[in-house]
């Protein structure tokens, strides 16, 4: 196998290749003055099994176009197999039609990835794992809770409680809680389908004097985490940590969470960021082989 780190996952791709013990392929990449992408694969790939690692945030639309161009170019240059690894899959939350006329965007993107020539598809903590059934090729969802739990085991947590900010992410809290051998639970979240406004209601959680780790698949605006953190701090939590697989952190998210009482925010490197200190490289190296 050869690993090809895409423009958005250079560091992560190199880590994965180092763990596997395989070579990497560099991409000559630039933007034209009008914003279009230029790509050139700098090594021979004919007959090779190539793992393309390319995340799709930030600049989701641009990253997705880059992904499709890379897949198609690899196939055109004769790669025998293209394993497409998208650590964070953009548009995954647009997986259902809630209002008449809405686009089910993730299904469109899956069709494009397959049509471009992908032979296999891998991602991490996609919003709904069942959406991968739309692929006709091999498609696999990997769980970042494995590396998240390993990281949490190494830090000093006092009588930890693992919390999901809503029922949808309860399995994330369960997997982390089981790994740490500690309690877990969830709050209840509702979202207005028109405005997007979020309301979080707290079920009874014995947080007094404890360190509570709020686990979710992604953090975008930080609103859900902030609402949960306020409830926890009002309930006497000693410390509140927010941990996620995909730290999107749109403008103001970090400050919003800190103001609500979050003591530390941690994420993985599915998206490169200052808080992405938990690497998914070991997870990907094992998952794609």
Residue pairs with C-beta under 8 A, 6 or more apart in sequence:
1 20
1 22
1 49
1 50
1 51
1 83
1 288
1 289
2 22
2 23
2 24
2 25
2 43
2 45
2 48
2 49
2 50
2 51
3 13
3 14
3 16
3 17
3 20
3 22
3 23
3 24
3 25
3 50
3 51
3 53
4 13
4 24
4 25
4 27
4 41
4 50
4 51
4 52
4 53
4 70
4 74
5 11
5 12
5 13
5 14
5 17
5 24
5 27
5 53
5 54
6 13
6 27
6 52
6 53
6 54
6 55
6 66
6 67
6 70
7 27
7 29
7 39
7 54
7 66
8 54
8 55
8 56
8 57
8 63
8 66
8 272
9 53
9 54
9 55
9 87
9 272
11 269
11 272
12 53
12 55
12 87
12 269
12 270
12 272
12 279
12 280
12 281
12 284
13 24
13 53
14 24
15 279
15 281
16 51
16 53
16 85
16 281
16 284
16 285
16 288
17 23
17 24
18 281
19 281
19 282
19 285
20 285
20 289
25 41
25 42
25 43
25 45
25 50
26 42
26 43
27 39
27 40
27 41
27 42
27 70
28 38
28 39
28 40
28 41
28 42
29 37
29 38
29 39
29 40
30 37
30 38
31 37
31 38
32 38
37 62
37 65
37 66
37 69
39 66
39 69
39 70
39 73
41 70
41 73
41 74
41 77
44 77
45 74
45 77
45 78
45 79
46 77
46 78
46 79
47 78
47 79
47 80
48 79
48 80
48 81
49 79
49 80
49 81
49 83
50 74
50 79
50 81
50 82
50 83
51 83
51 85
51 288
52 67
52 70
52 71
52 74
52 82
52 83
52 84
52 85
53 85
53 87
53 284
54 63
54 66
54 67
54 70
54 84
54 85
54 86
55 63
55 86
55 87
55 88
55 270
55 271
55 272
56 63
56 64
56 67
56 86
56 88
56 89
56 90
57 63
57 88
57 90
57 246
57 248
57 271
58 248
58 271
60 90
60 91
63 90
64 90
64 91
64 109
67 84
67 86
67 113
68 112
68 113
68 116
71 82
71 84
71 113
71 116
71 117
71 118
72 116
72 117
74 82
74 117
75 82
75 116
75 117
81 119
81 120
82 117
82 118
82 119
82 120
83 118
83 119
83 120
83 121
83 122
83 288
84 113
84 118
84 120
84 121
84 122
85 122
85 123
85 284
85 288
86 121
86 122
86 123
87 123
87 124
87 269
87 270
87 271
87 280
87 284
88 123
88 124
88 218
88 245
88 246
88 248
88 270
88 271
89 106
89 109
89 123
89 126
90 109
91 105
91 106
91 109
92 106
92 123
92 126
92 127
92 128
92 131
93 106
93 127
94 102
94 103
94 104
94 105
94 106
95 104
95 106
95 107
95 127
95 128
95 131
96 104
97 103
97 104
98 193
99 193
106 131
107 131
107 134
110 121
110 131
110 132
110 134
110 135
111 134
113 121
114 121
114 135
114 136
114 137
118 137
119 137
119 138
120 137
120 138
120 139
120 140
120 288
121 132
121 135
121 137
121 138
121 139
121 140
122 139
122 140
122 141
122 142
122 284
122 287
122 288
123 132
123 140
123 141
123 142
124 141
124 142
124 143
124 144
124 245
124 246
124 268
124 270
124 280
124 283
124 284
125 141
125 142
125 143
125 144
125 172
125 217
125 218
125 245
125 246
125 270
126 132
126 141
127 217
129 141
132 139
132 140
132 141
133 139
140 287
142 280
142 283
142 284
142 287
143 175
143 283
144 245
144 268
144 270
144 278
144 280
144 283
145 172
145 175
145 176
145 179
145 215
146 175
146 179
146 283
147 268
147 278
147 279
147 280
147 282
147 283
148 176
148 215
148 243
148 245
148 266
148 268
148 278
149 175
149 176
149 179
149 180
150 179
151 266
151 277
151 278
152 160
152 176
152 180
152 213
152 243
153 179
153 180
157 211
157 213
157 239
158 209
158 210
158 211
158 238
158 239
159 182
159 209
159 210
159 211
160 180
160 182
160 210
160 211
160 212
160 213
161 182
161 183
161 184
161 185
161 205
161 206
161 207
161 210
161 211
161 212
161 213
162 173
162 176
162 177
162 180
162 182
162 183
162 184
162 185
162 212
162 213
162 215
163 173
163 184
163 185
163 186
163 187
163 205
163 212
163 213
163 214
163 215
163 228
163 232
164 170
164 172
164 173
164 184
164 185
164 186
164 187
164 214
164 215
164 216
165 186
165 187
165 189
165 200
165 214
165 216
165 224
165 225
165 227
165 228
166 186
166 187
166 188
166 189
166 200
166 224
167 186
167 188
167 189
168 189
169 186
169 215
169 216
169 217
170 184
170 186
172 215
172 216
172 217
173 184
173 185
173 186
173 215
174 184
176 184
176 213
176 215
176 243
177 183
177 184
178 184
185 203
185 205
186 203
187 200
187 201
187 202
187 203
187 205
187 228
187 231
188 200
188 201
188 202
188 203
189 198
189 199
189 200
189 201
189 224
190 198
190 199
190 201
191 197
191 198
191 199
192 198
198 223
198 224
198 227
199 227
200 224
200 227
200 228
200 231
202 228
202 231
202 232
202 235
205 212
205 232
205 235
207 232
207 235
207 236
207 237
208 235
208 236
208 237
209 236
209 237
209 238
210 237
210 238
211 237
211 238
211 239
211 240
211 241
212 232
212 237
212 239
212 240
212 241
213 241
213 242
213 243
214 225
214 228
214 229
214 232
214 240
214 241
214 242
214 243
214 262
215 243
215 244
216 224
216 225
216 242
216 243
216 244
216 245
217 244
217 245
217 246
218 244
218 245
218 246
218 247
218 248
219 225
219 242
219 244
219 246
219 247
219 248
219 249
219 253
219 257
219 265
219 267
220 248
220 249
220 250
220 253
221 250
221 252
221 253
221 256
222 242
222 249
222 252
222 253
222 254
222 256
222 257
223 256
225 242
225 257
225 260
225 262
225 265
226 256
226 257
226 259
226 260
226 262
227 260
229 240
229 242
229 257
229 260
229 261
229 262
230 260
230 261
232 240
232 261
233 240
233 260
233 261
237 261
239 263
239 264
240 261
240 262
240 263
241 262
241 263
241 264
241 265
241 266
242 257
242 262
242 264
242 265
242 266
243 265
243 266
243 267
243 278
244 266
244 267
244 268
245 267
245 268
245 270
245 280
246 267
246 268
246 270
246 271
247 265
247 267
247 268
247 271
247 273
247 275
247 276
248 271
249 265
249 267
249 273
249 275
254 265
254 275
257 265
265 275
266 275
266 277
266 278
267 273
267 275
267 276
267 277
267 278
268 276
268 278
268 279
268 280
269 276
269 277
269 278
269 279
269 280
269 281
270 276
270 280
